[in-house]
Amino acid sequence: MTLPQSVKAPASAVLLTLMPSLFVLLWSTGFLGMRLGAPHAEPFTFMMWRMGLVVTILLAAAAVLRAPWPGTPREAGHIAVAGLLTHATYLSGVLVAIQKGLPLGYVALIAGLQPVLTALLATGFLGERLGAMQWSGLAIGFAGVVLVVAGKTGSAPVDWPAVGSAALALAGITLGTLYQKRHCAHMDLITGGIVQFAATGAVLTVLAFAFETRVVHWTGEFIFALFWLAIVLSLGAISLLYLMIRRGAASKVASLFFLTPSVTAVLAWLLFNETLPGLAIAGMAITAVGVALVTRSPS
């Protein structure tokens, strides 16, 4: 039975309204999933298995749905580059930083620089322009992230190689977002995802064989983390991210990443009984104000 157009339109509007909130919630669970699985496999090995699982699922979906493949090698190349930046660089950088012992708060803080960096680069790369209100929102949002992290980490020692890994992740997700917006905005999410995750898996497999033992402890925790990250993050959250990039300015979409440290802190409090100080709660409120300013449409 086909729904009438009058029903489809409100349903689509509701989905578009809920999409940012759902993305922030799913993306925030990624830090927890990586921490859960990190003790059981080395970073490149962990990501190699994750990419293999995702590609297997997407290949099955492409066969059933007969999804269209990229029309030219050039188009496929652009899709692969965006995937290597967004997945190989970002995910590996975050996981290496976590495995080196960098507190999740510090990882979230460095990742929290993405909206500012994206806004700066989008000016030249995509020709986007932000008004005074949006720039104020970026500043307020980042200040809120700093408060959240300060309330969570206290005076934890800093491992600078781990910080470098997190900074590499920041560069990857920022450049990947911009590249996706410019060159791959209309790719099919299924077959485009196959190209991106397969390219990422190939690179990570080479790195795993070159630098790691590839030993995996197949515990219940690791299997849960692997399937959660593959299905909920790589298929769910990434698809939402690309849909939002397709429909909005890259700098405004990136501002949602300001919210992930706050949501991660709440989830860690609920799931792992981590403390949630008043300073962190104040930072969450300030961050929300900043994101509201960035994403608000000018009158």
Phi, psi and omega in degrees: 000132182265130179288142176294154182301327181294336178272322181298319185298310177299322179298319178295321180296320178296317180298316179296325180291320183279342187304312180298317181295318179295319179299313181300317180297311182293316182297323181295330179289345181297320179298320180290320179296320179294319179294325181292321183269341186303321182292349189255354179200150176290158191303308183292325177295315178304310182291328178299313179294321179297313181295321179299319179294317181296315181298320178301314180296316183291324177298318177297317179295320180296322180292318182290317185269354182053050182292144181286139179269161177306140187284332183224157174302325179298315179298316178297323178296317177300316180298319180295318180298315178300320179293319179297322178289311186288323186257300185299311184286310184293307185295318180293320179298316179296315184292321177297317179299318179294316181292334176281357175096009178292125181304146180304329179298318178292319177300315180295323180295314180295316176297332179292349175284347186304314181301320180293313181296320179296317180298320180294314183285328181296334179301316180269326187281321183243355181073019179284151178230134175250143177275180181299324181295318181293319178295322176297320178297320178298316180295316180294317180299317179294321177300321178296320178299317179300318179294319179300314182291320179298321179289337183267326191258336182061234184247041181298142180294154184251129174259108188293324173300323177293321176297321177298322177296317178294324178293323176297320177299318178301314179298320182296311183291327178292307180294325178296319178299314181293318180295320178298316181297320186278320190247342189229023188298333186250017180292151173291131186293333181279300182289326174297321177296322178299314180299314183293312183287327177293317178298316178297315180298322180296314180296315182292328176295317177300315180294321180296317180288333182278325191235353186233166178277340180066022176281133179235131172267105187279066178275168176299322179299314183294315181297317178299313180298319181298311181291323179297312182292324181289314187273308185285318183275300187293324180267315184281297186294318180295321177298317177298319179300313182293323177295320179291321177299320180296328187260351185215174178293140183299321182293325179288320176297317181298331182298338178296335180294341174301329186279342187294322176299322179295313181293322177299319179298318179294317179295320178295326177293319181286319188267326186242008178059031175286153181289153178227084185294164179299325179298320179294320179295319177297319178298323178299316181296317180295318178300317180299321178296316180299315180295322179299322179291319182293318186273353181290133178284136178295143181283000000 
